[in-house]
Amino acid sequence: LRMSHLMSQSINLYNQLAKHKLFNKTINFDLKRITLALKLLGSPEKKLNNVISILGESGKYTTLFSLKSFIEANNQTVSAYISPSLQDIRERFYMRNRYLTHEEIKDAIKQIEKLKIPLTIFEVLTLIYILNASKLNVDYHLTECGALWEKDSVNVFDFPLAQVVTNINLQHKNFLKKKTLDGIIHQDVGFLSNFTKIYIGKQTPYVLKRIKKLLKKNKSKVIYPNEWNLVKKNKTYYYQDQNLKIRINTKNIHSKGLLENLGHAIKIALDLKISKKIIEKTIPKLIFVGRFQYLKKGKIKNKLYKNEKVMIDGGHATADAKNLANYLKPIKLPNYGIWAMTKNKEPDLFIKEFRNIFHKLVTMPIENENSSVSANELNKIAIKNKINSEVSNNFIDALKKISSKEKKLIVCFGSLYNCGNILNKN
């Protein structure tokens, strides 16, 4: 009952923002609005010390969460701003050792309303975070960019401690006039701060080459991904740099892409003087919600047969699809897929990566999400790509079309929003 009440409060808050006359649901990149709002609020962003901004197309959350976990294991304090939330709006706003309450979020919205400035919803969410984080005395503030760094509302801190660039790919090209990879790289890297530390995550050779060219004149210290490596020995991965080697002892992190994000966070944590011992102790405890996450207990797991495993993954870029497909290929169990996706993605390019991966695919709409692609449309795209597919009305209907006594892995993929709905049902 308490969970149901919290979920309804969260939905009500999102609806309040979506229907608000001042706030626009459309994504509109421009720092003028939020800069004015911050000025009228007394420049609270200037009170945030040791800001570490995390940007890129894939891997922001897992890099941020890993780094946050290492900092807290080192008995230091942190605030964090993430996007999107999966189960509850409160997840976006982590303050030292807790999340903001719904009441605190409402109070911040009232404060922002009084400014009478037309803002996007993401700008409002960013302001809610900054207003509350500015009241804290913590060691680090971790902020996750929404999309395309240049005019993202998180790009308002004059002197960040560090800027972390995760994997850059074509995921956000729909926000550009010229929808090219070069355009995305320029937006993400061409406007990074000077006189800070810039950490570049693992990239394709082409992307890395373009990044290096853009950062030639940047006066920051740049830490490139060749300064550390993931090394596999037998079945175990290790983080390795010039000075040390750290065993990645985990049963919860299941893909090369996620391990690279973890390695990136380890490098940053070491530079923050967090010891190898603390990092090694923390790694087994890390679980990335909605990212290659196996549901080991709960209502959904209880409805399935004992021989059935279920995993959720919210990756929705083509690069994410490749990462998931590479993970699934060697699995000896039959793979069954439940696919949902929001609009403005590239479902055709995305699903192509899963040819010959799934024994059967079931498409579904995302509940309470207006931007969901219809199950029928996804089904047509899957069939066009020669994938055995059928339509379902919702998640429970999709499960019914798949579940049987046969030993199998059921993979629910393609949307973080759908992962959040599934976690709430579980």
VOVO-185818 format. One line per 5 residues: number of its first residue (from 0); their letters; for each residue x, y, z of C-alpha. Coordinates in Angstrom, 1 decimal. Layout:
BEGIN
NUM) a) X Y Z | ...
//
This chain:
BEGIN
0) lrmsh) 0.0 0.0 0.0 | 2.8 2.4 0.9 | 4.6 1.6 -2.4 | 1.3 2.2 -4.3 | 0.8 5.6 -2.5
5) lmsqs) 4.4 6.7 -3.3 | 4.0 5.7 -7.0 | 0.8 7.7 -7.3 | 2.4 10.7 -5.7 | 5.3 10.5 -8.2
10) inlyn) 2.9 10.2 -11.1 | 0.9 13.2 -9.8 | 4.1 15.3 -9.6 | 5.1 14.4 -13.2 | 1.5 15.2 -14.4
15) qlakh) 1.7 18.5 -12.5 | 4.8 19.4 -14.4 | 3.5 18.1 -17.8 | 0.2 20.1 -17.5 | 1.7 23.3 -16.0
20) klfnk) 1.1 26.4 -18.1 | 4.7 27.8 -17.5 | 6.6 24.5 -18.1 | 7.1 23.0 -21.5 | 7.5 19.3 -22.1
25) tinfd) 9.3 19.9 -25.4 | 13.1 19.7 -25.2 | 14.5 23.1 -26.0 | 18.3 23.6 -25.7 | 19.0 27.1 -24.4
30) lkrit) 20.8 28.2 -21.3 | 19.2 31.7 -21.2 | 16.1 30.6 -19.3 | 17.8 28.6 -16.6 | 20.6 31.2 -16.2
35) lalkl) 18.0 33.9 -15.6 | 16.1 31.7 -13.1 | 19.3 30.9 -11.2 | 20.2 34.6 -11.0 | 16.7 35.5 -9.6
40) lgspe) 17.1 32.6 -7.1 | 20.3 34.1 -5.8 | 22.8 32.0 -7.8 | 22.5 28.8 -5.7 | 24.7 26.9 -8.2
45) kklnn) 27.7 28.9 -6.9 | 27.3 27.2 -3.5 | 27.9 23.7 -5.0 | 31.6 22.8 -4.5 | 33.5 19.9 -6.2
50) visil) 31.0 19.5 -9.0 | 31.6 16.5 -11.2 | 29.5 16.7 -14.4 | 28.9 13.4 -16.3 | 27.9 13.6 -20.0
55) gesgk) 27.7 11.5 -23.2 | 25.2 9.3 -24.9 | 25.5 5.9 -23.1 | 26.8 4.9 -19.6 | 26.2 8.1 -17.7
60) yttlf) 24.1 6.6 -14.9 | 26.3 3.5 -14.4 | 29.5 5.7 -14.3 | 27.9 8.1 -11.8 | 26.4 5.4 -9.6
65) slksf) 29.8 3.5 -9.4 | 31.6 6.7 -8.5 | 29.0 7.7 -5.9 | 29.3 4.3 -4.3 | 33.1 4.5 -4.1
70) ieann) 32.9 8.0 -2.6 | 30.4 6.9 0.1 | 32.4 3.8 0.8 | 35.3 6.2 1.5 | 33.2 7.8 4.3
75) qtvsa) 32.7 10.9 2.2 | 29.4 12.6 1.3 | 27.8 13.2 -2.0 | 24.7 14.7 -3.8 | 23.6 13.3 -7.1
80) yisps) 21.3 14.4 -9.9 | 20.2 11.6 -12.4 | 18.0 11.4 -15.5 | 15.6 9.7 -16.0 | 14.1 8.3 -12.9
85) lqdir) 12.7 4.7 -13.2 | 10.2 4.1 -10.5 | 9.8 7.4 -8.6 | 10.6 11.1 -9.4 | 12.6 11.2 -6.1
90) erfym) 15.3 9.0 -7.6 | 16.5 12.1 -9.5 | 17.5 13.9 -6.4 | 20.0 12.2 -4.0 | 21.0 14.4 -1.0
95) rnryl) 23.8 13.0 1.1 | 22.2 9.9 2.4 | 18.6 10.1 1.3 | 16.3 11.2 -1.6 | 14.2 14.3 -1.6
100) theei) 10.6 13.8 -0.3 | 7.7 14.5 -2.6 | 6.9 17.4 -0.3 | 10.3 18.9 -0.7 | 10.0 18.6 -4.5
105) kdaik) 6.6 20.3 -4.4 | 8.0 23.2 -2.3 | 10.8 23.7 -4.8 | 8.3 23.7 -7.7 | 6.3 26.5 -5.8
110) qiekl) 9.5 28.5 -5.4 | 10.3 28.1 -9.2 | 6.7 29.0 -10.2 | 7.0 32.4 -8.5 | 9.8 33.4 -11.0
115) kiplt) 7.2 33.4 -13.8 | 9.8 32.1 -16.3 | 8.8 29.7 -19.0 | 11.0 26.7 -18.5 | 11.3 23.2 -19.9
120) ifevl) 10.5 20.4 -17.5 | 14.1 19.2 -17.5 | 15.2 22.8 -16.5 | 12.7 22.7 -13.6 | 14.0 19.3 -12.4
125) tliyi) 17.6 20.7 -12.6 | 16.6 23.8 -10.6 | 14.9 21.5 -7.9 | 18.2 19.7 -7.6 | 20.4 22.8 -7.4
130) lnask) 18.1 24.5 -4.9 | 18.2 21.6 -2.5 | 21.9 20.6 -3.1 | 22.9 24.2 -2.4 | 21.7 23.7 1.2
135) lnvdy) 24.1 20.8 1.8 | 27.6 20.6 3.0 | 28.9 17.6 1.1 | 32.3 16.5 -0.4 | 31.1 16.1 -4.0
140) hltec) 28.1 17.0 -6.2 | 27.6 14.6 -9.2 | 25.4 15.8 -12.0 | 24.2 13.8 -15.0 | 23.6 15.7 -18.3
145) galwe) 20.3 15.1 -20.1 | 21.6 15.3 -23.7 | 24.1 17.3 -25.8 | 26.4 19.2 -23.4 | 26.7 22.7 -24.9
150) kdsvn) 23.2 24.0 -23.9 | 22.1 21.3 -21.5 | 20.7 22.8 -18.3 | 23.3 21.0 -16.1 | 26.0 23.1 -17.9
155) vfdfp) 25.7 26.0 -15.5 | 28.7 25.5 -13.2 | 31.7 27.8 -13.8 | 34.4 25.8 -12.1 | 33.6 22.1 -12.1
160) laqvv) 36.1 19.8 -10.4 | 35.9 17.4 -13.3 | 33.9 16.7 -16.4 | 33.4 13.0 -17.4 | 32.6 12.0 -21.0
165) tninl) 31.1 8.6 -21.3 | 30.5 6.7 -24.6 | 29.5 9.0 -27.4 | 27.3 7.6 -30.1 | 24.4 8.6 -32.4
170) qhknf) 21.7 8.3 -29.7 | 20.9 12.0 -29.5 | 21.2 12.9 -33.2 | 17.5 13.8 -33.5 | 18.2 16.9 -31.5
175) lkkkt) 20.5 18.3 -34.2 | 19.8 19.9 -37.5 | 22.7 18.0 -39.1 | 22.1 14.6 -37.6 | 25.7 13.4 -37.7
180) ldgii) 28.1 11.7 -35.3 | 30.5 14.6 -35.8 | 27.8 17.0 -34.7 | 27.2 15.1 -31.5 | 30.9 14.9 -30.7
185) hqdvg) 31.2 18.7 -31.2 | 28.2 19.4 -29.0 | 29.5 17.1 -26.2 | 33.3 17.9 -26.3 | 33.6 21.2 -28.0
190) flsnf) 32.2 23.1 -25.1 | 33.9 21.5 -22.1 | 35.4 23.8 -19.5 | 39.0 24.9 -19.4 | 41.2 24.6 -16.2
195) tkiyi) 39.5 21.4 -15.0 | 40.0 17.7 -15.4 | 38.4 15.9 -18.3 | 37.9 12.2 -18.2 | 37.2 10.5 -21.6
200) gkqtp) 35.6 7.0 -21.4 | 36.1 4.2 -23.9 | 35.2 5.2 -27.4 | 35.4 3.9 -31.0 | 38.7 4.8 -32.7
205) yvlkr) 36.9 7.4 -34.9 | 35.2 9.1 -32.0 | 38.4 9.2 -29.9 | 40.3 10.7 -32.8 | 37.7 13.5 -33.2
210) ikkll) 37.7 14.1 -29.4 | 41.4 14.6 -29.4 | 41.2 17.1 -32.2 | 38.5 19.1 -30.4 | 40.5 19.1 -27.1
215) kknks) 43.8 20.2 -28.6 | 43.4 23.8 -27.4 | 41.5 23.0 -24.2 | 43.5 24.1 -21.2 | 42.2 21.3 -18.9
220) kviyp) 44.1 18.1 -17.9 | 42.6 15.4 -20.2 | 42.7 11.8 -19.0 | 42.2 9.6 -22.1 | 40.9 6.0 -22.0
225) newnl) 44.3 4.5 -22.9 | 45.5 5.3 -19.4 | 43.7 2.2 -18.1 | 42.4 -1.1 -19.5 | 40.0 -3.9 -18.8
230) vkknk) 42.0 -7.1 -18.8 | 40.3 -10.5 -18.8 | 42.0 -13.5 -17.2 | 40.1 -16.8 -17.4 | 36.6 -15.6 -16.7
235) tyyyq) 37.5 -12.6 -14.5 | 38.0 -9.0 -15.5 | 40.6 -6.7 -14.0 | 41.0 -2.9 -14.1 | 44.6 -2.2 -14.8
240) dqnlk) 46.7 1.0 -15.2 | 50.4 1.8 -14.9 | 50.4 1.6 -11.1 | 47.9 -1.2 -10.0 | 45.5 -3.9 -10.9
245) irint) 42.0 -4.3 -9.4 | 39.9 -7.4 -9.5 | 36.4 -6.8 -10.7 | 34.7 -9.2 -8.4 | 31.0 -9.0 -9.4
250) knihs) 28.0 -11.2 -10.1 | 25.8 -8.3 -11.0 | 27.5 -6.5 -13.9 | 27.0 -8.5 -17.0 | 28.3 -6.7 -20.1
255) kglle) 31.5 -5.4 -21.6 | 29.9 -1.9 -21.9 | 28.9 -1.8 -18.2 | 32.3 -3.1 -17.1 | 34.0 -0.3 -19.1
260) nlgha) 31.8 2.3 -17.3 | 32.8 0.8 -14.0 | 36.5 0.9 -15.1 | 36.1 4.6 -16.0 | 34.6 5.3 -12.5
265) ikial) 37.5 3.3 -10.9 | 40.0 5.6 -12.6 | 38.3 8.7 -11.4 | 37.9 7.3 -7.8 | 41.6 6.5 -7.7
270) dlkis) 42.4 10.1 -8.7 | 40.2 11.2 -5.9 | 42.5 9.3 -3.5 | 40.1 6.5 -2.8 | 42.1 3.4 -2.0
275) kkiie) 42.3 0.2 -4.0 | 41.1 -1.7 -0.9 | 37.9 0.3 -0.6 | 37.2 0.1 -4.4 | 37.6 -3.7 -4.3
280) ktipk) 35.3 -4.1 -1.3 | 32.6 -1.9 -3.0 | 32.5 -3.6 -6.4 | 30.6 -6.8 -5.4 | 27.9 -4.6 -3.9
285) lifvg) 27.2 -2.7 -7.1 | 23.8 -3.3 -8.8 | 22.8 -1.1 -11.7 | 19.0 -0.8 -11.6 | 17.4 -1.3 -15.0
290) rfqyl) 20.7 -2.1 -16.7 | 21.2 -5.8 -17.4 | 19.3 -6.4 -14.1 | 18.1 -9.9 -13.3 | 14.9 -10.1 -11.4
295) kkgki) 15.7 -12.7 -8.7 | 12.6 -12.2 -6.6 | 9.3 -10.4 -6.5 | 5.8 -10.7 -8.0 | 6.9 -11.2 -11.6
300) knkly) 9.5 -13.7 -10.8 | 7.0 -15.6 -8.7 | 4.6 -15.8 -11.7 | 7.2 -17.5 -13.8 | 8.2 -21.2 -13.9
305) knekv) 11.4 -22.1 -12.0 | 13.2 -22.7 -15.3 | 12.6 -19.2 -16.5 | 15.0 -16.3 -15.8 | 14.0 -12.7 -16.5
310) midgg) 16.3 -9.7 -17.1 | 15.5 -6.0 -17.8 | 17.7 -3.6 -19.7 | 16.7 0.0 -20.6 | 19.4 0.7 -23.2
315) hatad) 17.8 2.2 -26.3 | 20.7 3.4 -28.6 | 22.1 1.2 -31.4 | 25.4 1.0 -29.4 | 23.4 -0.3 -26.4
320) aknla) 21.7 -2.9 -28.7 | 25.2 -4.1 -29.8 | 26.3 -4.4 -26.2 | 23.2 -6.4 -25.2 | 23.3 -8.6 -28.3
325) nylkp) 27.0 -9.4 -27.6 | 26.1 -10.4 -24.1 | 23.2 -12.7 -25.3 | 25.0 -14.5 -28.1 | 27.0 -16.9 -25.9
330) iklpn) 24.2 -17.7 -23.5 | 23.2 -21.3 -24.0 | 19.5 -20.8 -22.9 | 16.9 -20.0 -25.5 | 16.4 -16.2 -25.5
335) ygiwa) 13.0 -14.6 -25.6 | 12.5 -10.9 -26.0 | 9.9 -8.4 -24.8 | 10.5 -5.1 -26.7 | 9.2 -1.6 -26.0
340) mtknk) 10.5 1.7 -27.2 | 9.8 5.5 -27.1 | 9.5 7.6 -30.2 | 12.5 9.6 -31.6 | 14.7 6.5 -31.3
345) epdlf) 15.8 4.3 -34.2 | 13.9 1.1 -33.8 | 14.9 -0.3 -37.2 | 18.7 0.1 -36.6 | 18.2 -1.0 -33.0
350) ikefr) 16.4 -4.3 -33.6 | 18.7 -5.2 -36.5 | 21.4 -6.0 -33.9 | 19.2 -8.9 -32.6 | 18.8 -10.9 -35.7
355) nifhk) 19.3 -14.6 -34.8 | 19.3 -13.8 -31.1 | 15.7 -14.3 -30.0 | 13.8 -17.5 -30.4 | 10.7 -15.3 -30.3
360) lvtmp) 10.0 -11.6 -29.7 | 6.9 -10.0 -28.3 | 6.3 -6.3 -28.8 | 4.4 -4.1 -26.3 | 3.4 -0.5 -25.7
365) ienen) 4.8 1.4 -22.6 | 2.1 2.0 -20.0 | 1.4 5.7 -19.1 | 3.8 6.9 -21.8 | 2.4 9.1 -24.6
370) ssvsa) 5.7 8.9 -26.5 | 5.6 5.1 -26.7 | 5.9 3.5 -30.2 | 2.8 1.2 -30.7 | 3.3 -2.6 -30.4
375) nelnk) 2.0 -3.0 -33.9 | 4.6 -0.7 -35.4 | 7.4 -2.4 -33.5 | 6.1 -5.8 -34.6 | 6.2 -4.7 -38.3
380) iaikn) 9.8 -3.5 -37.9 | 10.8 -6.8 -36.2 | 9.2 -8.9 -39.0 | 10.8 -6.7 -41.7 | 14.1 -7.6 -40.0
385) kinse) 13.3 -11.3 -40.2 | 12.7 -11.7 -36.5 | 9.9 -14.0 -35.3 | 7.6 -11.6 -33.6 | 4.0 -11.0 -32.3
390) vsnnf) 2.1 -8.2 -30.6 | 0.9 -7.9 -27.0 | -1.4 -5.4 -25.3 | 0.8 -5.0 -22.1 | 3.6 -6.5 -20.1
395) idalk) 1.5 -9.3 -18.5 | 0.0 -10.2 -21.9 | 3.6 -10.4 -23.3 | 4.7 -12.7 -20.4 | 1.7 -15.0 -21.1
400) kissk) 2.8 -15.3 -24.7 | 6.2 -16.4 -23.7 | 6.1 -18.2 -20.3 | 6.2 -22.0 -20.3 | 8.0 -24.8 -18.5
405) ekkli) 10.8 -24.6 -21.1 | 14.1 -23.4 -19.7 | 14.8 -19.9 -21.0 | 15.9 -16.3 -20.5 | 13.3 -13.6 -21.0
410) vcfgs) 14.8 -10.2 -21.8 | 12.7 -7.0 -21.4 | 14.5 -4.3 -23.3 | 14.5 -1.1 -25.3 | 13.2 1.5 -22.8
415) lyncg) 14.2 2.7 -19.3 | 10.6 3.9 -18.8 | 9.3 0.4 -19.4 | 12.0 -1.0 -17.1 | 10.6 1.3 -14.4
420) nilnk) 7.1 0.1 -15.0 | 8.2 -3.5 -14.7 | 10.1 -2.9 -11.5 | 7.0 -1.3 -10.0 | 4.9 -4.3 -11.0
425) n) 7.6 -6.6 -9.5
//
